[in-house]
Amino acid sequence: MTSSEPKLPTFPVPQDWEEVSKLYPIQNDSIWLNFCGISPVSSFAASVMADYFDEYSRFGIFAPRYSEPKIRVILQEQLAGLLNCSPKSIGLIHNTSEGINLYSHSIRLSPGTRILVLENEYPSNVYPWEHWKEKGVGISFVPTGNTPDEFLENLEKEIKTGDVSLLSLSPVHWCTGMPLDLVAISKICEKAGVRLILDGSQAFGHIPIDLGQIKIEFAAFAAWKWLLGPLGVAAIYISPEASKDFRLIFKGAGSVKNDSQYLPYRDELKPAADQFEHSTANFNDWIYFYASLQMLSAIGFAKVQSRVYEISDLISVRLRNLGFILDSDSFPEAKSGIIGVKGHKSKEFTPDAINVFFRSKKIYTAVRMGRLRIAPHIPVTEMHVDILEKTFKEYLNK
């Protein structure tokens, strides 16, 4: 973008985290602690959306600052910067299930081999693989274990059987918050010739992911979790090696090169990542996603992740002092923003009852796999942690 071109809104970085929190109106009289589920909208994203709608109402699709090609390139560049990969490897889709399904139906696997997925994995990384069972490819679940090292041991046992063709997993467990050692996993898979696929929704934007250091073939990830974006927007990564001669199972109006020229019909396909956007996208939500990524990148992705860990650690310390048992007690050295509360040392632990009590106090958590799941992000401050601790005490003293 040259200096003479009309400029898009940029994010003015606040002086402190309290000012960041004020950008989220929901935090004024509530405490949102389910960022790994669905993130609420910031006032900055709302203002950018309003600016876009104003311009679109006056210029339609010829809006000078918000052209579709320009926004697509910006999103690809922002995500590529986060993941240390080429923007050409990034495609824009609607959700993780869509991305993994499209990839799963577009590749070839040999009958008699197996696909490995994580035990108690989120359904978007299980259902897209099930069609392979009808084609002679098995699906097995790798026990997660209680620590990242235990998982590696369990994975190596499965890989050593020699019949594994593909491993698809989430680098951070969506219920316990346990992060996995992607560098070690990547080396195990590469040595055995096993394709490595990631459901990155609970990882990308949450933990450091350097695709220059790990070898994966494909990943899909949602915008509305740790990337603070809108529902209904997601992205994919496909490696340069996998991109060669890749052909998506679907072919739509947006699959071919020069797709704005509708006739004559064409057979020359776009690069692999762009094939996943095979028809009209929800461009409104691209603007929302642009605003969220602008905010995160302006603050600094590494600084954001560090702050998430800082608040998560503070909450964990307070909970342990109140007698609660956490999944992270088993992996204290690993950093994660997801806190799985799985019990109490002396009192009956009923996560559903705690969750209902919290809702009555406008504190929003989730119950997953018998745990109370807490997932803070940068809008959560020390003041919110104090209120959370006070509310936990109030519940325990009922």
GIBELSUL-V917148 format. One line per field, one symbol per residue. phi: phi as a letter, one per 30 degrees, with the letter a starting at -180 (. if undefined). psi: psi as a letter, one per 40 degrees, with the letter a starting at -180 (. if undefined). A space follows every 10 residues. Layout:
phi: ???
psi: ???
This chain:
phi: .dddddcddc cddddadddd eddcedddbb bdbbddcbcd dddddddddd dddddddcbi dcedccdddd dedddddddd ddchbdedcc bcbcadeddd dddedccbbd ejcbccbdeh ddedcbedcd ddddcicdbb cdedicbedd dedddddddd dicccabbbc dbddcciddc dddddddddd dcicdcbbcc dcbdjcbdbc ddcbcbcabb addccdchcd djbbbbbbde ddddidbddc bbdcdcdhdd cdbddbcddd eeddddcdad cddedddede dddddddddj eddddddedd dddddddddd ddjdcceded bdddcacccc cclbdbcdcb eddddddded cicccbcbhi bdcbbdbddc cddddddddd ddddddcd
psi: hideihiiii hhhididddd deegddedei hhffdechii iidddddddd ddddddddea efhddfiddd dddddddddd ddefihdeeh ihadiddddd ddddeeihih ieiihhiihf iideeddeed dddeeehihi hhhdaeiddd ddddddddde deehdhhhih ehheddehii gddddddddd defhhhihhe dedhedihhh eeeihidiii iidebeefai iehiiihhid dddhehhidi hadediifee hdiiiiehii idddddgeah igdddddddd dddddddddh dddddddddd dddddddddd deeihidede gdehhiehhh heaideihhg ddddddddde efhhaihhfe ihhhgiaeeh iddddddddd dddddde.
